[in-house]
């Protein structure tokens, strides 16, 4: 299958003289580079006759395609044959086959379609999407059982199934499209019932329970946000599936989805538009099945306790809320060409109906003659020569790409979310990062993060007499064991420079710092920065470990070691961060902040011989010793294995005010007498009372 995606084709034309006379004239011949941008548009078209039978054997010459009334040249046409392998696979049961339980997977991605890849050829693509936030535990159990039933008994040789899950923090791709039934069953059987609970919508109307409180928090704002998150997650799933060009079926399992007036309409339209753009059809399944409701609600909720109980208002509100939750499922399905499966306890039948709806079709591709990146809707019309009465089912249009300068606020947020979900890094901006850790109590650690971006890669705009640039930062920390997001950050940094400092920006980097509070464990951090003037993005991803220093018995427990050459006043920040209040809270627990100054870690560990090198770390002595004897520490620099510099030993006693016995160790190294070059820096900590020690070392570079 060809790679059917948006591609930019450079076309280079070199113009020379009509006649080449001598090497000098040939060398002086002008060169002109002409770049032509073309947008590849892919359409999946099902063509059936009056009897509803697929019409085979059509070629690109048989199709006529217009875009906004302008004829387009169909460059290729491929038939997807799904009927050949439509027979169900042999049924799989516990009695005949043991399901191998695979290790719990971290989040993966939907693999983009590649030019040489034939894995999607003549395959039906089905994505099982579980909205764990919108389902109660018993509904989750029914949907997982229905999915297992389908995979065991209804899956055919033509089917490729993917499994996605939304549990409130992110959309997790638990399994890319696969025909490995045993692997799919393993994923389904290891999904935990009850995930994502606690974020489901509540109601605040005549059907609400009477809690007996005189005042209460209005739930409407929470509901608007939560519904937007559910719809946005569905939009993200559709966008990921859009990397594959064939038709896709997304089976959306949810316990209803209720809009809150007109407040969620914008996100609903954005989700539907993304599904249409990506060629995804939503088949919504109400996980509640057939519901028989009592007029005033069931025993899972308290009594309303208001006058509406006697006027019929409460009973009407219960019925209305339930109907509205199904109306949204119906709208998602009908607007994308699918079907809503409601009021039926046979949930796997909904998957089978979606499966049977997708039969043979054609994949057409053309390069749009309109190359304007204006984000406007372009209407498509397709007809087949020789078959005027044929029934054609295809996408009726799409939204064109946008230039970043024309992005709305919603577009910009969507760009950040998409970039954060990508597996491959984006390297338009260069990002370096340092991660440290300091123990703040017996259980928790403060983890300061420093991010550095070269200043010459940022674009400046003149505003109000100052040079400005705005940088968006997005980051998330995931637990590698559970695969869940444990911390995240979203910040906007406005850098305002005078004419003098703007000239210095090209010579020095921009540094951004934040911090998290984490438990010991293994984590993965992904950080994203975007220049808001140009839309260029850089991502940085790495894994790190927070050790459990409480279990350190052989050596002296120590924190991370920070090297830096700058201590800056807290009120002399180069930028204004959006989350100023959160930053104040971080500085209060950040051990790098002392006496109103913050130590800025050196990410690259390259230092000038004309400046001091600051070394900071903490040692811990959680078990007090008689007489509270001190520790001794010093810093040594080695070059080619020989010691060339060493500080005087520092003696420091454990703090009696801290249960951790925290001992901050701070050194200042004057290296102006050392020649430039590569060195090894070693920190040595000794405890004569316990005969324990610890050593830390890392390479550094000195420059003039």
N, C-alpha and C positions, 0 to 999 in steps of 0.2 A: 504494500500500500504506500502511495506517495505521502510525503509529509505535506499536509494540507494546512498551512498556517500563513499568517501574514508575513511576507518576505519583502525585503528591500533589495532590489537588483541594481548594482552599480553598472553603468555603461560608459566606457571610456573611449573617446574618439580622439585620435591624435592627428592633427593637421600639419602637414609639412609642405614644402614648396613643390611645385610641379616637377622640378628637376633638381637633383642633388648634385651640387658642384663642390667637391672638396669636403674634407672633414670638418672644417671650420663652419661652413655654411650649414652643414647637416646638424652640427651641435647647436647652432643658433636658431634652428627651426622651432617655432612656438608650439607649446603643448597646451591643449585645452581639455579639461576634464568635465564631462557632462554626466550628472547623476540623475537617473530617472527612478522615481519611486512608484511601485505598483502594489496594489493591495489585492491579495488573492482571496476570493470569496468562494465558500464551499456551500453547496446546497444538497440536501438529501431529499430525493423525489420518489414517491411511490406512485406508480402509474398502473391503473386498473381499467378494465373494459366495463361495459354495461352490466355484465354478470358478476362483477366484483373480482375477476381473475387478473392476476398480474400479467402485464404485457412484456414478454422477454425480448431480447435481441436488439434493443435500441442502441444507437450510437450517438456521439456528440452532434452529428449532422442532423439528427432527428429532433433535437430540442432547440427551441427559440426562447431566449432569455432576454428580458429587458429590465433595466434598472432605472426607475423614474422616467420610463418611456423611452430610454436610450438603449438601442440594441447592444448586446454584449457578445463577445466571441467566446464560445464554450471551448475551452482548451482541452479538457479531458472528460471522459464519462466512464465510470466503472459500475458494473452490476454487482450488488451484494446479494448472494444466493443463500437464503436462510432455510429454505424448505428441504434441502438435501439432507441436512443433519438434524431434522426436526424431531426425530424419535427420542423419547425420554431415555435417559440412561437407566441401566438396571437399578432397581430400588435398593437402597442401602439401609439396613436396620442394625440395631445392636446385636441381634442374634447372629447375623452373618458377617459383621465387620466391626472391629473395634476402632473407634476414632482415636487417633493419636493426638494427645494434648501437647501442642507446641508451647514454647515459652511465650509469655505475655509480650506482645509486640509494642514497641514505641511507635509514635505516629510516623507513618510513611507518606507517600505522595502518589497521586495518579500520574503514571509515567507518560510523558508527551509522546505523541506518535512520531516515529522517525521514518525517513524516506525508504530505508531498506527493510523496515519492519512489516511483516505480514501477519502479525498475531491477531489483528482485528479483522482480517479479510474473511468475509462470509460468516461473521459472528454477530450474535445478538448481545448487546451490552446492557446489563441490568445492574443498577446500583441500589443496594438496600440501605436506606438512611433512617437511623433511629434517633428521634428527638427525645432524649432521656429526660429533658427538662419538662416537656409537655405531656409526660405519661406518668401515671401512678405505678407503684411497684407491680400490682397485679396486671396492669395493662402491659408493662414491659415484659412480664413473663409470657403473656399470650403472644405478643409480637415475636419474641425470640423463638418460641415453639413453632409459630407459623412459618418463620423463615427456615428453621431446621427442617420442617416437614417439606417445604418446597425444594430445598437442596437435596434432600434424601430421595424424594419420589417424583418430582416434576421437572427437575433440571435436565435439559437435553444436551446433546453433543455440540450444538451450535451456540450454547450460552456461555458467556463470561460474566461472572458475578463479582462485584466489588461491595465492600462493607464500610459504611461511614457512620460516625456517631457524633452527636452533639450533646455535651453534658454541661453546658453553661459557660465554659471558658473558651473553648475552641472547637473547631471541626476536626475530628481525628479520622484519618483514613486508616482503618485497621487492616484492610486488605485491598490491594489494587486488583484490577480485573483479572480473574483467575478461573480456570476450569478445574482446579484441584479441589474436588468435593470434600476430601478428607480435611484439607487445610481450612476450607470455609466453615465446616462444621466445628472444627477446633476453635476458631475465633468466636463463633456464636455461643458455644458452650462455656467459654471462659469469660464472657461478658457478665458483669455483676449487676444483678437486679437491685434497683434502688439508687443507681448512680444519677447524679444531676438533680436530686430532690432538693426542695427548699427554695426553688426559684420559680415555681409555677405561679400563674396568675391567681390573684385573689379578686374578689368582687366587692364593690362598695355601693350597693343599691338596696332596693326593697327586699332582695333575697339574702342579704348579709345577716350573719348571726349576731345576736346581741351579746356582747362580751361583758356587759355590766359596767363599762367604763364611761365616765362622763365625757371624756375627750379622747380622741384617738387619731392616729396618723392617717391621712388620706392616702389610699392605695393607688389612686389613679396614675400618679407620676411613675410609680414603680412598675405598674402594668404596662404603660406606654413603652418604657425602656426595655422591659423584659420581652415584650412582643417584637420590638424592633430587633433585639438581639437574635431571637429565633429566626426571623425572616432574613436578617443579615447573614446568619450562619448558613441558611439554605441557599442564599445567593453565592456565598463562598464555595459551597459544594458544587453548584452549577458551573461556576467559573473554572474550578479544577477539572471537571468533566469535559469542559470545552477544549482541553488540550488534545482530545481525541475527536476526530472529524466525523466518524460514523454517528448514526442516530443512537441516542442514549435514553434509557428509561430509568427514572429515579422513583423508587417506591418510598414514599414519605410516610413513616409510621409516627403518628402523634395522637395524643388524647384530646384532640380539638385544638383550635387556635383562634382565639377571639380577639378581633380588632377593638380598639378603644376609640370609637367615633372616627373622626377623620385624621387623628394624630398619626396613625400608622399607615396611611394610604401611600405616602411617598416611598416608604421602604417596601411596601407590597408591590408597587409598580416597578421599583428598581429590581426586585427579585424576579419578577416575571420577565422583565426586559433582558436580564442576564441569562435566564433559561432559554429564551428565544434565540438570543445571540449565540449561545453555546450549543444549540441543537439538542436541548434536554427537554424531555416531556415528563411532567410531574404526574404520578399516579398516587393520589393521597388515600391512605387507609386510616380510618378512625379506629384506634386501638381499643376503644371502649366497647365496640360491638353493638349489639342490640341492647338498648337501655330502656328500662321501665322506671320512670321517676315518680316518686310520691309527690303530691301537689306542693308540699312545703319542704321538700328535700328529704334526704335519708338521714340515718343515724350518725353518719360521719361528720355532720355539722350541727352546731347548736341551733336552737330555735331562734326565729327572727325577733320575736318579742316586741313587735311594734303593731301599729294599727293596720298595716297592710295585710296582716294575717287574716283579718276579718273582712276586708274589702276585696280580696282576690288579687291584690297587687303583688304579694309575695309569690304566689303560684305562677302568675304571669311572668314575673321576673326570672324565676327558675327556668321556665320553658324558653323564654327569650334568650337567656344566656347560653343555653345548650344549643339552640338553633343558630345563634351567631357564631359559635365555635365551629359548627359544621359548614356554615356559609363560606368561611375563609378557606377551608379545605377544598370546597367546591370551586371557588374562584381560582385558586392556584392551579387546579387540574384543568379546568375548562379553558383558561387563558393560555395554557401552553400545549393544548391538544391532547391532554390526558383525560382521566376519568376519576371521580371521587368514589371510593368504595365505603359506603356508610351503612350503619344499622344492620350489620351482619356479623355473626360470631365466627364465621368461617374465614378467618383473616388470610390464610394462604391462598384462598380463591382470588383475592384481589391481586396477588402477585401473578397468578396464572393468567388472569385476564389481561394484565399488562404484557405478559410474555406473548400471548397469542395475538395481541394487537399489532405486533411488529413482524411484518413478513418481508418479502423481497423488495428491494428498492434500488435506485440508482444514486450514485454520488457524482455530482457535477461540479466543475471548478472553472472559474473565469477570473480574469484580472479586470477589476473595475476601472472603467474609463474616467470616473470621477475620483481624483486623488486628493481632494480637499479634506483636510482633517478638521472638520467643523462639528463633529458629534451629532449631526442631524440624521433623522430616520430616512432610509432609502428603501423605497417600495420595489419589490421584485415580482415579476409576472413571468410564468413559464408555460409554454404550450408545446405540443408534440405534433409534428407534421404527419399527416396521414391518419391521425386519430383525433378528430375534432370533438368526439363525444367522450374521450377518455377522462376518467376521474383522477385528478392529480392532487396529491397531498404533499405540501412542502411549506417551508418557512416563507411567510409573506413579505419579509423585509428584515432589515437589521439597522443598527445604529453605527454610524461611521466612527472611526477613531477620532480622538481629540488631541490637539497640541496642549502641552502643559499650561501654556498661558491662558487657555480657554477653560481650564478645569474649574468646576464649581467646588465648594467645600466638600460636598458628598463625593465627588470624583477623587479629590485628593485623599480623603480617608480611605476610599476603596483601593487606591493605588498602594497605600501603606499596608493595608491588610493583605493584599495579594502578594506584595513583596515579602511580607513576614511569613507567608505560607510556603513560598518557593523553597525547594530543597537546595537548588544551586544558588551560590551567592551572587549578588550583584556588585560589580566592582567599579561603578562610575566614580564613586568617591573612595579614597583610601582611608581605612579605619584601623587603628591600633588600640588595644585594650589591655588593661592590667586589672586583675582581680585579687584582692587581699581578704583576710578574715581576722577578726579579733573576738575573743570570747567575752560575752557581756553577762552571762549567768551560767548556771549549771547546764542549761539546755540549749540556749540560743547563742548565735554568733552574728556580729555585725559584719556585713560584707560590702566594703566600699568598692565602687566600680569607677575607673577613670577611662575615658574615651578620648582619643586624640585624632584630629583630622588636619591634614596640611592646609594652611591658610590659602595657599595659592590655587587650590582646587575649588574655592568658593567664589561665587559671583556676588558682586556688590551693586546695589542700586542707590541712587542719590535721592534722599527724601528728607525734607525739612532741614536742609543744610548739613546733614550728616550722611555718611556712608552707612548703609544698612545691609544686613543679610539675615535672613530668618532660617533657622535649622530646625527641622522636626526630628525628634528622637522617639523611637518606639523600641521597647525591649521586653523580653519575657524570659523567665527562668523556669525550666521544666525539671521535674524529678525524673531521673532516668529509670528508676525502678518502677514507679507507678505510671509514668508517662503523662502525668497531670501537670498543669501550669500552677506553680506555687507562688510566683511573684511576677508582677509586670510593672512597666513604667511607660507613661505617655507624657511627653514634655515638648514645649515649644521654646526655643531659645532665640531671643532677638539680640543680635550683635550690632551695637551702634558705635561707630568709629568716627573720630574727627579726621580731617585731611592728613594729619601727621601720623596717627595710628593706623589709618587705612593703608598707608604706604608700607608700614611694617608688617601688615597681614601676610604679604607674599613671602616674608622671611621666617615667620614663626607659625606654629600650629595653633589651632583652637582646641582647648581641652574642656571637656564636660564631665562632671562627676555626679554620681548618685550613690545610693546604697540600699541594701536589702537586709532584712533580718531572717536568717535561715537556721534550720536544724542541721546537725551533722548528716552527711549523705553525699551521693553522687548527683550532679546536676549538669544540665546543658543550658547555656545562655545564648540567645540570639538577639543581636542588637542591630538596629537599623537607623541610619541617618539620611535625611533628604534635604538638599539645598532647595529652599522654597522659591528661589528666583528662577532656577532652570529645571527643576524636577529631577535632577540627577540624584541617584541613590547609591548608598554603599551599605553592605551588610557584613557583620562579623559574627561568627558562630564558633563556639568552642565548648569543651566539657571541663569541669573542675570538680574538685573534691573538698568538702569541709570535713576535716578529721574530728573524731570524738576525742578531745584532749583529756576527758575524764578517765579514759581507759589507758592513757599513756603511763606505763609503769617502768620502762627501761631507761627513758631519757627525761630530761626536764621539759615539760610541756611549754611550747612557745607558739606565738601567733605567726602570721606571715610577716616577712621583713620588707619594709618599704624603704626604697632609696629615692632621694629627690634632691633638687638643688634650688627649690623655690619654697618660701614661706610667704604667703600673701595674706593681706588683711581681708577679713570677711566682707567688708563694705567696699572693696575695690574690685569687685567682679567685673569682668569684661562684658558680660551679657546679663540680661534680665530673663530669668526662668519663669515659666508660667506657674509652676507649683512652688511659689516662694515659701508658703507656710510649711509644706512638706520638707523643704530643704532646711528650714530652721530646726525642725524636729530631728532630721538626720544629723545636723551639725551638733546637736546636743548630746548624741551618743557616739559620735564619730571620734575615735581616739586620735585621729590625725589633726583635730582642731584643739589647739592649746593656746591660752592667753590671747584669744581673739584672732589668731592666725591659723591658717590651714596649710599643712604640708602637702604639696602637689607631687604625687608619685611620678617618677620618670618611667614612662612606658618603654622607651627604647634603651634606657640605661647608658646613654651617651652623655658625658659630663665635660664641662669646660674646666681647664686647669686654673682659670681665673676666678672660679666660684667655689664656695663650700659645698661639700657633699653631706647631706643629712641622712642619717640612718636611724630608723625607728622600728621598734618591735616591743612586744610584751612577753614576759615570762610569767608562769603561774605556779603557785605552790599551794595546792588546795588542802594539804595535810600540814597543819602547823607543827613546827619543831620547837623543843624547849629552848628558850632564850631567843627565839626568832632570829637565827643566824642569817647573814646576807648571802646573796649570790654575787658572783664576779663575772664580768663580761668585758670583752674588748673586740675591736675590729682590726683585721689584718688585710693588707693588699699584697698579692703575689704577682710576680711577672716572670714567666718562663720557669716557674717552680721555685724561684727565690723570693724571700720576703724582702719587700722594699719599703713598707710602711706599717706601723702598728700604733694604735692608740694606747693610752694608759688604761690599766684595768679599772673598771667602774664597779663599786660595791653598792648594792641596793638590797634593802630588807623587804620581805613581803608585807603588803599592806594589811594591817589588822582590821581595817574598816570593810574589807571585801572578803566574802566567803571564798573567792577564787585565789586570794593571796596575790593579786595582780601586781606585777612589778614592771613599770614602763621603763624601757631602756632607750635613751636618745643619745646619739653621737653626732659630732660635727667634725668632718675630715677636711683639713687644709691640704690640698694636693698641688699647690702652685709650684712646688719644687720638683714635681715628678714630670718626666718626659711624656709626650703623647704616645698612646699605644693601647694595647689590650692588656687587661689585668683580670685577676681573679680576686673577688672580694669575699672574705670569710668572716662570719660572726661566731664567736666562741662564748658559750655560757657554761660556767662551772658552779657546782654546789658542793663545797667541801664537806658539809654536814652529812650528806647522803651519798657522797661519792658518785654523783650522777653528772652528766654533761650533755650538751647538745651543740651541734654545729650546723651552720647554714652557709652556703657559698653559691655564688653566681658570677658569671663574667660581666665585666663592664668595659667601657671604652673611654679614654681620656683624649680630648682634642684641645687645641689651642684656642 
